């Protein structure tokens, strides 16, 4: 756990070809610059020629003051090990734009976790294609933007204008619209979606009806990053609940609402704490995630 003042906590996230000496080089670098490692997680896809991933959290008093020095000093190490890397700060918290339609359960879960201190993020705004949740946002003191999607290109331009300034992540909390490839190509930040199904099963609309028709014995939810390929982005968190022959479509939806809100909140928490690394997997020719819990 990162128990020091979050204002002085930095996070190094690194991906590179695996070889001996990577951890030693990073640790020595942090020691040399008076950083105290508070958390470290790593993974290798194959120690003989695979890919190596690591997340190191460290404490350094007045981190912001020393950031430029750290970045410059780390460049030779990054070059030597062919690293893709970034240095993230625990504070300020990432600012979220939550997109919703009419359902409120996923939004409320995020709001409650932020208030309880369990989600290290700030919900900066709620954006919706319906006015239904305006009072909910107002109750929590959060800006609400109703943007009709009757003219979708116009709507997406308005949405992009909202998120271009100071938004770190868009969260689709049961936003029942498909973001266009144009929107995604112009979006300045990652987008996380909750799909009310255990992907890759039951992609697209009405997954509960699809699941019921198949007589499933498990129902689930999947939180993933959004890409131009429908419901095919890198998966962050999944979970399931058992069901049986007594369930109908409505009771499947009721069970699903619980899983949806928990899975989405877990995924957002992992993302804002910089615990998710996305990489290109050459074996599957797809984007996958490394999730350091």
N, C-alpha and C positions, 0 to 999 in steps of 0.2 A: 504494500500500500504506500501511496505517496503521502507521508504524514507531515512533511515540512510545509512551510508556507507555500501555497500554490503559486504565489507571485514570483517565486524564485525557482520554480520547477520547469525544466526544459525536457524535451523528448526528442531523441534522435531516432529516426526511422530509416532503415537502410535495407536495400536489396542489392545483391551482387553475386557474381560467380563464387561458388564455395571453394575455399582453399585454406590451408593452415595460416594462423596468425591474425585473422580478422578481429576476433574478440580481444586479443591481447593488444592490438594496435588501438582499438577504440578505447579500451580501458586505460591504457597508458596516456592517450591524448587527454582524456577527462581528468586523470590524476594530475598531469602536468599543468592543467589550467584550473586546478583547485576545485574541481567539481566532485561531488560525492554521489556515487551511483545509488539510487534508491529502489530501482526496480529494473530487471533485465529478463527478457524473453527472446528466445531464438528458435529457428527452425531451418533445417536443411532438407531439400528434396532428395538429395543424393550426395554424400560426402565425397564421392569421386566424380566430379564434374557437374554436380547439380547446382541449384540456386540456393543462396543463403539469405535469410531474412532475420533482422533483429530489431527489437524496440528496446531502447535504454532510456529510462527516466533518470534525471540527475538534479541535484540541488546545487545552486550557485548563488550566493548573495549578490544582489543587484544584477541579476541575469541580463536584463535589458541593456544595461550599461556596457556589458562585455560581449554582447551578441555579435557585433561586427568582427571583433577580434577572433572569436570562436569560429565563425564561418570562414574567415580567411585562412586560419591555421589548419582547418580540417581539409581544405582543398587538396593538398598533396596526398593525404591518406586516401581520400576518395578517388583520386586519379590512379593511385597505385593499385587499388583493389577493384577498380572499375565499378564504383558504387553509384547507384541512384539513391539519393538521400535527401532528407529534409529535416530541418530543425523546427520543431513546433513548441509553442508556449502553452502551459496549462491555463494561464490567465493572460488576456481577457478570455472569458468563455466564448465559444462559437455562438454566433447569432443565427437563429433559425427562422425561416419563413415556412409556416405550416399551411399546406394547401388542403382544403376540405370540401366536401359537398354538403350532405345533410346529416350524415351519421356523426355523432359526437364522441363515441367511446374512445377512439384512438387519440383524439385531441385532448380529452380530459385526462387520460393516463399520462400524457406528456406534461400537461400543466401541473398535475399533482406531484409528479416526480421532481419537477423543477422546484416547486415550492418546498418540498421536503428535503431538498438538497441532495437527492439521489441521482439527479441528472445535471451534469456540469455544462449547462447551456443556458442561453437566454432566448426565449421565444419572442422575437421582435415584432412579428405580425402574423395574422391569420388571413389567408386569401381564399375566397370561395366563389364558386359559380352559382351559389344560392345565398339568399339573405338569412337563412334559418338560424345560423349560429352567431349572428351579430351580438345578441344579448349575452351569450356565453363569453365571447371575447371581452365585451365591455365589463362584465362582472369581474374578470381577472385582470382588467386594466391593460388590455392588449389591443393594439390597432387592428381594425377589421376592414378588409377591402373586398367589396362585392363586385366581381367582374363577370358579367354575363358572357357566355361562350356562344351566343347566337351567331356572332361573327368571330369565328375562332382565330383567324390571323390577327385581327384587331385586338382580341382579348389577350393573346400571347404577347403582343407588343407591349400592352399595358403591364402584364405580369413581369416581363423582363425589365421594364423601367423601374418597377418596385424593388426587384432583387439585385439590381446592378450595384447599388450603393450599400455596402456594409453587411450583406447577407453572406454567411459562410456555407450554408447548406439549406436546400429545400427538402422538406419532409412531406410526402404525400400520405396524409393520414385519412385514408379512404376517400381520396379525391377521385371521383368516378369519371375521369376524362383521361384520354391518351395524349401525352405531350408529343407534339410533332417533332420530326427530325430537325426541322428548322429551329424550333425552340431549344432543343437539346444542344445543337451546334453553337448556339449563341449564349447559352446559359453560362454564367461565370463561376458556377459552383457545382459541387456534386448534388445529385438528387437521390433520395432514398424513398422506396415505395414499400407498402405492405400489400402483399397479394394474399387474398383469403383462400389459399389453397397451398398444398404441399408441392411446390414446383419440383420437377417439370410437369407434374400431372395437372390436368384441368387448367390449361392456360386460357387467358382471355375472359370473356364475360360469363356470368352465371356459373361459377365453379361449383357452388353448392348443389345446383340442379344436376350438373354433370356428375358430381360425386354420388348423389342420391341414386341416380340412374344406374350407376355402376355397383351400387350396394357396398360401398366402402366400409371398412371396419376401423379405419383411422381417419380423422379429419385434422387439418393442420393449417399453418400459415407460414409465409415466407417473406422475410424482409430482404430486399436486394437493392443494389444500385441500379438506376435506370439507364438504359441504353436505347438506341433506336430500334433494337429488336424487341418486340413485345414480350414482356415478362421473362426475358432471357439474360438480364444483367447479372453481374457477379453477386452471389448469395452471401449474406452476412450472418443471418440467424434463421433457423427453422425450428418449429416445435409441432407436436401432434397431441391429440387427445383421442382416446378410444371411443367409438360409437358402435351401435348395434342395430338390429332390425327394428327396434322400437322408435328409432329416430326418423322424423320426416324432414322435409326441407327446412321448415321453420326452426325446428330444434337443432338442426345442424348449424343454421345461421347463429343461433343463440350461443352454442358452444364455440363457434368460430369467432364471435366477437371478443370473447375472453382471450383466446389465443392471439388474435390479431393485435390487441392493444399491448399485451405483454411482450410479444415478439418484436413489435415495432419499437417499443421503448428500450428494449435490450439492444437492438441494433443501433439506435441513435446514440445510446450511451457509449457503446464501443467506438462508434465513429468519432464522437466529439472528444473522447479521451485518446484519440490517435492510436487505436489498437487494431486497425484494419489496414492491411496492405493488399492492394490489387496488383496482380501480375499476369503476364501472358504465359500460359502453360503450353509449351511446345508439343507435349504429348497429346493433348486434347484439342489443340488449336483454338483455345478459348480463354476468356478472362476468368481467373479464379481469385479467391481471397485467402490470405493468411490472417487469422483472427487470434490475437493474443489476449486471452481473458485474464 
